[in-house]
């Protein structure tokens, strides 16, 4: 299929991360100047916060607070959209800077996982417990761990390894440790960036280059194009994708190469995410 997407929000500062907040019915996105944007489904854009860093992936907890990978400051920040108060939620182990924090995912226990892409040589996935204890969860996905989501059972992380390029699965073992990475699919001749789980059980992967979206079947590893846009007429360096709306029936894509978000339909609804209640 070649799904139809259109621009629906403009004027954002090269947005890379995007997420849906079901508690206020808004899309949240980040900008390269540390902006966190709130966007209505009508496309109205509001700046909620600015940190001066550079925002990548985002996630939401059970109280509607937004968490963002502040790559520019090497940390994870949390903002309450109601008060617009920003706080540092986590840095790296021992208070060190995280090496290119890129994407976030919450599990059902309230643990927050963050890919750290390793532009300074320390690629990893870290885990932040609900009490904010942070630890290195795995270093076994070394080739630029990027986009990430939970699998359908909530017992594994599915990670885009951009420089391999591949989509890999890392089990969350019963004791909380990381299993050995297993390749779901190789994505040759592309630069994959983000990944999201559909209600059909497939993974929807955004391709930074050549611009587009592909559907990956986890059972077979088959890759099917959803949007093919090699001349960047629809997207412009698409990075992350989030299903939005009360029924999760639309998909929003961030375009880091330009200043807009795109919205469309990929042929399925999204799988519901986990929104843990955190202190």
SEMARMAR-695117 format. One line per 8 residues: their letters; for each residue y, x, z of N, C-alpha, C. Coordinates in steps of 0.001 Angstrom, whole numbers, padded with zeros to 6 digits. Atoms other than C-alpha are relative to their C-alpha. Example, Ala and Ser with C-alpha at 12.3 -4.5 7.8 and 13.67 -1.06 7.14 Angstrom:
BEGIN
AS = -001190/000890/000000/-004500/012300/007800/001200/000900/000000; -001190/-000820/-000060/-001060/013670/007140/001090/-000770/000730 .
***
This chain:
BEGIN
XXXXXXXX = -001190/000844/000000/000000/000000/000000/001243/000882/000000; -001287/-000680/-000143/003645/001027/-000262/000922/-000980/000717; -000746/000938/-000830/005306/-000808/002598/001491/000102/-000289; -001433/000053/000265/008931/-001854/002250/000764/000232/001298; -000880/-000283/-001133/011436/-000342/004667/001446/-000069/-000470; -001422/000023/000284/015194/-000711/004861/000767/000570/001190; -000852/-000461/-001093/018033/000752/006903/000395/-001182/000873; -000474/001094/-000848/018898/-001301/009952/000940/000472/001106 .
XXXXXXXX = -000976/-000520/-000959/020992/000982/012199/000536/001303/-000557; -000643/-001167/000592/023483/003610/011094/000924/000669/001011; -000972/-000713/-000818/025767/006229/012610/-000587/000773/001152; 000641/-000777/-001050/023210/007921/014862/000035/001483/-000382; -000124/-001431/000211/023358/011701/015268/-001374/000627/-000244; 001291/-000575/000412/020229/012779/013364/-001113/-000364/000998; 000987/000463/-000989/017783/010668/015401/-001401/000512/-000297; 001385/-000457/000138/014319/012082/016013/-000964/-000875/000774 .
XXXXXXXX = 000864/000851/-000793/012785/010071/018839/000414/-001452/-000082; -000290/001434/-000006/012501/006286/018914/-001075/-000695/000819; 000976/000770/-000777/010839/003788/021265/000507/-001423/000165; -000309/001410/-000245/010759/000071/022062/000006/-000240/001496; -000084/000378/-001406/011864/-001257/025448/-000199/-001510/000104; 000256/001445/-000040/010218/-004671/026010/000752/-000713/001114; -000665/000618/-001148/012222/-005235/029193/001416/-000464/-000325; -001308/000489/000425/015574/-005566/027476/000046/-000334/-001489 .
XXXXXXXX = 000071/000376/001401/014415/-006139/023898/000827/000862/-000912; -000786/-000917/000819/016107/-003065/022486/-000826/001212/-000423; 000543/-001262/000477/015166/-000005/020494/000846/001120/000601; -000731/-001170/-000487/016082/003361/022014/-000306/001185/-000895; 000145/-001170/000857/016660/006519/020023/000830/001130/000585; -000738/-001162/-000480/017897/010037/020690/000757/000674/-001120; -000790/-000740/000972/020472/012225/018961/-000002/001487/000297; 000078/-001443/-000164/020774/015949/018434/001122/000564/000869 .
XXXXXXXX = -001001/-000429/-000962/023856/016108/020688/-000315/-000456/001417; 000388/000487/-001314/021898/014728/023646/000292/-001464/000215; -000281/001431/-000122/022739/011097/022903/-001295/-000794/000235; 001032/001033/-000071/020531/008223/023996/000655/-001297/-000441; -000562/001203/000602/021210/005158/021878/-000843/-001218/000359; 000621/001309/-000124/020426/001511/022577/000360/-000786/-001257; -000211/000668/001287/019966/-000517/019389/-000633/-001384/000054; 000561/001343/000071/019571/-004275/019074/-000805/-000147/-001285 .
XXXXXXXX = 000764/000246/001217/017177/-005705/016513/000869/-000532/-001130; -000971/000297/001055/020290/-006764/014613/000664/001269/-000525; -000536/-001273/000464/021163/-003082/014232/001273/000455/000672; -001204/-000421/-000725/024066/-002880/016704/-000340/001185/000898; 000283/-001262/-000686/024241/000623/018194/000977/000213/001146; -000811/-000302/-001173/025489/001536/021677/-000473/001336/000572; 000360/-001269/-000642/025588/005001/023271/-000128/-000245/001500; 000262/000232/-001416/023990/004743/026720/000312/001238/000822 .
XXXXXXXX = -000196/-001239/-000745/024206/008404/027731/000107/001161/-000969; -000086/-001247/000762/025017/011902/026473/-000199/001145/000986; 000272/-001123/-000901/023582/015048/028086/000535/001326/-000518; -000407/-001263/000580/024895/017696/025702/-001158/000852/-000467; 001180/-000729/000469/021324/018769/024963/-000373/-000440/-001403; 000480/000475/001299/019198/017545/022065/-001248/-000823/000246; 001074/000912/-000362/016939/014501/022386/-001058/-000110/-001091; 001125/000200/000907/013507/014274/020828/-000721/-001288/000416 .
XXXXXXXX = 000776/001206/-000263/010742/011836/021921/000434/-000756/001247; -000377/000872/-001112/011261/008883/024272/-001167/-000888/000416; 000974/000954/-000525/009211/006534/026449/000702/-000859/001044; -000582/000973/-000924/009819/003623/028840/-001001/-000264/001118; 000898/000329/-001108/008426/002857/032308/000050/-001492/000296; 000129/001410/-000320/007635/-000455/033978/001235/-000635/000587; -001279/000532/-000472/011186/-000843/035278/001054/000061/-001099; -000920/-000010/001131/012721/-000474/031830/000854/001245/-000102 .
XXXXXXXX = -000761/-001241/000094/014022/003045/032423/-000524/000843/-001161; 000317/-000760/001208/014077/005372/029440/-000113/001481/000349; 000262/-001422/-000199/012620/008888/029525/000149/000686/-001354; -000262/-000677/001263/013638/011435/026915/-000250/001497/000128; 000201/-001443/000084/012622/014947/025909/001320/000643/-000409; -001259/-000682/000286/015853/016928/026162/-000326/001441/-000375; 000393/-001323/000491/014858/019881/024017/001104/001015/000219; -001109/-000927/-000149/018325/021396/024274/000134/000569/001392 .
XXXXXXXX = -000087/-000462/-001386/018102/021660/028068/-001357/000337/000604; 001324/-000381/-000479/014355/022249/028362/-000535/-000865/001115; 000405/000875/-001098/013652/019192/030506/-000227/-001429/-000498; 000145/001439/000228/012707/015527/030669/001055/-000702/000841; -001007/000750/-000746/015540/013194/031627/-000392/-001470/000057; 000229/001434/-000151/015486/009604/032815/001353/-000694/000120; -001242/000760/-000069/018250/007061/032269/-000317/-001466/000265; 000083/001433/-000253/018597/003568/033678/001013/-000678/-000916 .
XXXXXXXX = -000957/000615/000928/020116/001482/030858/000993/-000934/000673; -000899/000920/-000687/021654/-000904/033393/001174/000736/000644; -001045/-000757/-000689/023588/001709/035392/000533/001157/-000843; -000319/-001139/000871/023662/004396/032660/000013/001324/000769; 000133/-001234/-000779/022878/006979/035338/-001136/000832/-000579; 000993/-000919/000540/021026/010016/033987/-000415/000971/001094; 000499/-001007/-000933/018811/012241/036122/-001049/000850/-000686; 001089/-000847/000476/016484/015143/035474/-001287/-000505/000644 .
XXXXXXXX = 001269/000476/-000523/012988/013713/035817/-000955/001171/000246; 000896/-001133/-000169/011111/016977/035319/000446/001171/-000862; -000030/-001209/000802/011367/020547/034180/-001423/000538/-000064; 001336/-000553/000112/008435/022895/033680/-000556/000444/001343; 000582/-000504/-001248/006062/024339/036279/000901/001040/000652; -000857/-000929/-000720/008029/026161/038959/001475/-000158/-000294; -001393/000227/000317/011275/024681/037685/000475/000696/-001258; -000358/-000691/001238/011175/026651/034440/000384/-000994/-001086 .
XXXXXXXX = -000289/000859/001139/012506/025295/031164/-001291/-000317/-000743; 001089/000362/000894/009991/023388/029083/000290/000578/-001383; -000173/-000635/001306/009419/025117/025736/-000098/-001054/-001107; -000121/000990/001070/010591/022575/023170/-000737/-001301/000338; 000620/001303/-000296/009638/019293/024903/000254/-000958/-001147; -000101/000701/001273/008921/016978/022007/-000329/-001477/000077; 000396/001408/-000040/007103/013718/022783/-000630/-000322/001339; 000485/000480/-001291/006079/011636/025812/-001007/-001124/-000180 .
XXXXXXXX = 000910/001145/-000057/003228/009254/026649/-000399/-000218/001451; 000462/000368/-001334/002386/007413/029876/-001419/-000525/-000074; 001307/000631/-000129/-001156/006619/030934/000061/-001085/001066; 000022/001124/-000915/-002250/003748/033153/000207/000368/001443; -000179/-000454/-001378/-002082/005850/036317/001430/000422/000290; -001377/-000415/-000188/001588/006650/035779/000250/001461/-000282; -000209/-001382/000400/001021/010200/034614/000757/000030/-001317; -000785/-000174/001211/003527/011301/031994/-000432/001308/-000660 .
XXXXXXXX = 000391/-001184/000762/002294/013706/029321/001123/000330/-000985; -001035/-000447/000931/004729/015769/027256/-000526/001146/-000840; 000295/-001133/000864/004025/017905/024235/001180/000967/000060; -000999/-001063/000058/005891/021210/024305/-000367/000851/-001209; 000401/-000527/001307/005936/022511/020751/-000064/001519/-000058; 000188/-001435/-000124/006378/026153/021724/000804/000843/-000969; -000806/-000829/000891/009214/027442/019579/000309/001363/000604; -000160/-001296/-000656/009566/030237/022169/-001341/000630/000353 .
XXXXXXXX = 001303/-000627/-000153/005825/030940/022110/-000899/-000568/001073; 000809/000560/-001084/004519/028720/024923/-000361/-001446/-000301; 000423/001347/000360/003008/025701/023174/-000985/-000533/001040; 000875/000584/-001010/001333/023323/025625/000196/-001502/000026; -000246/001374/-000437/000947/019790/026875/000070/000050/001508; -000126/000029/-001451/002215/019281/030407/-000234/-001415/000501; 000177/001304/-000642/001404/016471/032820/000908/-000081/001212; -000888/000242/-001130/003913/015041/035275/-000579/-001172/000781 .
XXXXXXXX = 000573/001049/-000827/002306/013067/038101/001107/-000948/000464; -001028/000936/-000474/004060/009979/039525/000884/000561/001109; -000835/-000631/-001032/005265/012149/042432/000823/001155/-000548; -000764/-000998/000750/006818/014456/039788/-000564/001417/000116; 000654/-001299/000077/004386/017305/040291/-000343/000281/-001452; 000199/-000324/001407/004254/019055/036927/-000968/001166/-000125; 000988/-001062/000227/001411/021197/035609/-000278/000114/-001491; 000437/-000191/001380/000224/022664/032333/-001362/-000651/-000154 .
XXXXXXXX = 001244/000760/000159/-002473/020249/031168/-000933/000689/-000990; 000821/-000742/000962/-003705/022135/028096/000890/000891/-000862; -000631/-000883/000991/-002768/025026/025830/-000893/000127/-001235; 001008/-000097/001061/-005633/024345/023413/000416/-000700/-001289; -000544/000567/001243/-003418/022630/020806/001220/000856/-000346; -001081/-000988/000031/-001337/025710/019960/000915/-000044/-001206; -000735/-000108/001259/-000063/025043/016440/001028/-001126/-000135; -001128/000921/-000045/003072/023058/017246/-000434/-001429/000345 .
XXXXXXXX = 000274/001378/-000437/001927/020032/019282/001284/-000813/-000062; -001211/000733/000350/004347/017331/018236/-000124/-001443/000460; 000157/001392/-000385/003944/013534/018163/-001275/-000234/000782; 001138/000237/-000883/001503/011983/020621/-000042/-001465/000405; 000185/001333/-000568/000064/008666/021783/-001354/-000030/000691; 001323/000213/-000579/-002869/007387/023834/-000914/-000639/-001032; 000951/000686/000866/-006047/006289/022105/-000190/-001432/000488; 000138/001427/-000300/-007204/002667/022186/-000569/-000250/001390 .
XXXXXXXX = 000566/000183/-001327/-009143/003145/025426/000859/000541/001116; -000870/-000583/-001011/-006350/004979/027198/-000582/001203/000702; 000667/-001121/-000656/-008670/007881/027978/000072/001280/-000818; -000203/-001225/000775/-007484/010443/025457/001408/000001/-000563; -001254/-000161/000720/-004309/011795/023949/-000314/000352/-001441; 000105/-000307/001421/-003991/011838/020175/001291/000711/-000374; -001136/-000898/000148/-001694/014669/019139/000099/000480/-001448; -000278/-000615/001297/-000110/015749/015877/000182/001502/000228 .
XXXXXXXX = -000144/-001450/-000030/-000613/019502/015479/000626/000392/-001345; -000739/-000020/001258/002078/019989/012873/-000293/001209/-000871; 000153/-001210/000802/001459/023568/011791/-001443/000270/-000396; 001388/-000196/000418/-002291/023145/011336/-000251/-000423/-001436; -000475/001223/-000664/-001634/020408/010033/-001183/-000949/000217; 001151/000823/-000350/-003963/017950/011747/000389/-001032/001052; -000064/000962/-001088/-004373/014962/014034/-001218/000269/000878; 001097/-000375/-000888/-006465/015879/017087/-000040/-000933/001206 .
XXXXXXXX = 000213/000820/-001191/-007917/014014/020062/-000396/000904/001161; 000321/-000765/-001205/-007975/015497/023574/-000331/-001000/001102; 000432/000961/-001019/-009974/013524/026131/000659/000303/001335; -000396/-000111/-001400/-008574/012863/029600/-001279/-000169/000817; 001275/000035/-000704/-011642/013752/031644/000120/-000802/001303; -000068/000806/-001231/-012598/011712/034745/000759/000667/001134; -000749/-000688/-001051/-011087/014403/036981/001451/000253/-000389; -001377/-000155/000451/-007845/014304/034960/000260/001216/-000857 .
XXXXXXXX = -000194/-001201/000805/-008373/017591/033180/-000105/-000325/-001487; 000014/000177/001452/-008153/018065/029418/-001344/000410/-000578; 001201/-000372/000726/-011237/018018/027226/000333/000944/-001145; -000197/-000858/001162/-011722/020207/024196/000566/-000822/-001149; -000562/000752/001127/-009618/019163/021189/-001043/-000255/-001084; 000874/000390/001105/-011500/017321/018431/000885/-000456/-001150; -000813/000361/001154/-010024/017042/014952/-000388/-001389/-000490; 000215/001324/000586/-009657/013431/013790/000128/000089/-001512 .
XXXXXXXX = -000226/-000140/001441/-008265/014365/010383/000904/001190/-000251; -000925/-001006/000495/-006691/017261/008555/000981/-000675/-000950; -001056/000607/000806/-003427/016460/006788/000612/001073/-000901; -000448/-001132/000823/-003126/019111/004071/001235/-000335/-000824; -001182/000104/000857/000036/019722/002069/001016/-001011/000549; -000982/000873/-000633/002175/017825/004565/000484/000660/001282; -000541/-000417/-001296/004279/018351/007668/000053/-001233/000887; 000036/001213/-000814/003175/015557/010017/000823/000177/001267 .
XXXXXXXX = -000899/-000075/-001151/005435/014707/012933/-000395/-000959/001116; 000258/000976/-001051/004868/011455/014850/-001280/-000769/-000219; 001204/000820/000111/001877/009231/015588/000111/-001184/000951; -000010/001236/-000773/001544/005656/016852/-001291/-000764/-000271; 001233/000765/000132/-001497/003440/017465/000306/-001425/-000429; -000117/001380/000435/-001768/000175/015557/-001024/-000885/000687; 000953/000947/-000577/-003501/-002970/016794/-001310/-000025/-000767; 001229/-000089/000789/-006043/-002392/014016/-000847/001209/000374 .
XXXXXXXX = 000749/-001166/-000454/-007183/000762/015843/000273/001266/-000771; -000324/-001169/000811/-005763/003125/013232/001262/000677/000533; -001190/-000764/-000373/-003147/005825/013749/000953/000043/-001185; -001029/-000032/001023/000105/005659/011825/000833/001265/000227; -000585/-001330/-000123/001460/009152/011197/001190/000110/-000940; -001171/-000246/000835/004963/009884/009960/-000052/001422/-000531; -000015/-001302/000658/005256/012758/007503/001454/000427/-000182; -001333/-000577/000150/008409/014828/007843/000218/000466/-001436 .
XXXXXXXX = 000011/-000376/001411/007578/016236/004410/-001450/-000021/-000500; -000915/000829/000785/006772/014917/001918/000183/-001341/000694; -000356/001170/-000798/008522/011899/003392/-000983/-001154/-000209; 000893/001148/000119/006215/009000/004161/-000716/-000317/001287; 000868/000413/-001108/003723/007324/006481/-001413/-000102/-000546; 001402/000173/000373/-000062/007532/006343/-000739/-000692/001138; 000890/000651/-000958/-002771/005513/008085/-001268/000826/000106; 001195/-000806/-000230/-005615/007493/009646/-001026/-000833/000751 .
XXXXXXXX = 001096/000736/-000625/-008914/005781/010440/-000711/000944/000966; 000602/-000939/-000955/-010237/007373/013674/-001507/000106/-000130; 001461/-000030/000132/-013858/006477/012864/-000454/000885/-001146; 000419/-000729/001195/-013974/008082/009442/000882/001196/-000330; -000963/-001031/000365/-010925/010340/009298/000677/-000246/-001336; -000625/000304/001290/-009909/008635/006054/001512/-000158/000153; -001458/000037/-000005/-006214/008934/005219/000463/-000860/-001167; -000514/000892/001039/-004465/006151/003314/001522/-000031/000073 .
XXXXXXXX = -001461/000069/-000015/-000802/006168/002254/000493/-001399/000340; -000675/001251/-000321/001396/003452/003736/001351/-000039/-000704; -001242/-000178/000751/004736/004676/002388/-000043/001396/-000609; -000074/-001280/000694/004954/007430/-000213/001410/000151/-000545; -001421/-000111/000329/008520/008680/-000558/000381/001470/-000213; -000233/-001446/000156/008500/012277/-001877/001427/000357/-000383; -001378/-000279/000392/012062/011989/-003235/001007/-000462/001056; -000862/000400/-001121/013419/010719/000126/000982/-001095/-000388 .
XXXXXXXX = -000852/001132/000370/014758/007467/-001329/-000023/-001108/001048; 000124/000999/-001058/013572/005362/001622/000292/000631/001358; -000175/-000733/-001242/013425/007861/004491/000793/001277/-000278; -000556/-001343/000128/015051/011215/005153/-000508/000828/001171; 000677/-000774/-001040/012747/013511/007121/-000388/-000903/001174; 000422/000895/-001077/011040/010732/009125/-000785/000745/001067; 000613/-000724/-001111/009916/011869/012550/-000900/-000889/000847; 000809/000855/-000865/008778/009161/014969/000057/-001456/-000444 .
XXXXXXXX = 000141/001416/000341/007637/005568/014523/-000341/-000771/001263; 000309/000879/-001132/007616/002760/017101/-000109/-001431/-000501; 000097/001431/000267/006400/-000817/016806/000955/-000737/000935; -001061/000656/-000765/009129/-003202/017967/-000093/-001514/-000148; -000031/001453/000008/009827/-006860/018658/-000981/-000569/001011; 000860/000632/-001002/008176/-009321/021027/-001459/000017/-000407; 001375/-000017/000502/005068/-009360/018813/-000409/001366/-000535; 000264/-001348/000524/005268/-005647/017881/-000390/-000055/-001484 .
XXXXXXXX = 000387/000253/001388/005180/-006836/014280/000845/000751/-001018; -000806/-000835/000888/007772/-004466/012851/-000065/001444/000475; 000025/-001417/-000336/007976/-000686/012772/001368/000601/-000275; -001268/-000715/000163/011104/001406/013292/-000305/001487/-000126; 000196/-001425/000265/011271/004954/011956/001331/000715/000182; -001177/-000858/-000147/013746/007663/012997/000037/000998/-001154; -000192/-000924/001127/015173/009835/010205/000904/001143/000438; -000782/-001102/-000553/016250/013194/011589/000850/000695/-001060 .
XXXXXXXX = -000771/-000618/001069/017527/014331/008195/001294/-000708/-000310; -001210/000782/000287/020247/011678/008197/000465/-000662/001290; -000634/000624/-001159/022006/009251/010545/-000384/-001469/000140; 000396/001400/-000044/019986/006053/010349/-001437/-000161/000482; 001360/000454/-000263/016892/004235/011551/-000410/-000921/-001140; 000551/000907/001008/014626/002314/009185/-000909/-001001/000688; 000890/001024/-000542/012687/-000891/009819/-000820/-000599/-001131; 000865/000578/001009/009731/-002388/007981/-001300/-000488/000616 .
XXXXXXXX = 001300/000530/-000409/006169/-003672/008150/-001074/000876/-000611; 001046/-000892/000506/003143/-001387/007868/-001333/-000713/-000205; 001222/000750/000246/000566/-004165/007563/-000820/-000315/001221; 000662/000334/-001258/-000424/-004428/011219/001054/-000063/001086; -000850/-000070/-001178/001127/-005014/014611/-000342/001267/000777; 000236/-001181/-000817/001357/-002274/017204/-000916/-000289/001156; 000779/000110/-001234/-001007/-001656/020064/000959/000070/001193; -000898/-000050/-001155/000693/-002416/023411/-000089/001350/000715 .
XXXXXXX = -000046/-001244/-000740/001787/000673/025314/-000151/-000277/001500; 000074/000126/-001461/001434/001334/029053/001372/000261/000594; -001298/-000102/-000633/004497/000841/031227/-000214/000045/001512; 000326/-000081/-001428/003670/002132/034708/001215/-000218/000887; -001051/000144/-001021/005686/001206/037782/000120/001321/000724; -000222/-001309/-000594/007187/004475/038996/001101/-000081/001066; -001051/-000008/-001030/009298/005310/042061/001366/000203/-000611 .
***
